[in-house]
């Protein structure tokens, strides 16, 4: 099955009626897509009540990709707000309980920063993370090109397979060592994750510009690019039972439109979505 969704549910105005409040957007999001990435978990370990609310507001077959907390992936600036790393991982795992109880957790996404390169200590840390997470399905996304360079790519893919990580196939600007190429491998896992970040090469690395973090995802895939991705997704589907696809080109409101367009290209109509929300009258 190919599950198409978006990163977060708050920034996609084309999906919602004007009067809908932010707190109700997930209810309506579930009428359009069967999966979503939880981004709030990256910025803070979420209280269980948040997961309980989000699980309650989505259809029975809905799946969440929960992004790992930034202290777990090395993005955190300064000291982590926990006594130990073990305590941090335990708190994060506790926050996943609502998703797991209702069988709505697709995976946890460990997205590592551009400076997390392919070296022995980072490989050891990946192995330690997987041990801490136990049987919880986890995806790994790299941002440093070294993992996929000729000298290391075979070892990287074998490591992902042996450690039972879910491989993340990325489409992003090709802008030097802080970006990775499209690597079409499932690494033997029945689940694969695809994240589409757009191709804004100038915005990807120009950190001096205002609102850099927003501008870097400012991109709209054209029809030909989506046709190419539809073929890639069909290829992945031959190897994986579940293909999760998340559009992250959110900055200009393009992610939802691109996701809708690729659904049309693929001829996918999901069953079990939430009912479309009606207006006030």
Order of alpha helices (4+ residues) and beta strands (2+ residues): beta-alpha-beta-alpha-alpha-beta-alpha-alpha-alpha-beta-alpha-beta-alpha-beta-beta-alpha-alpha-alpha-beta-alpha
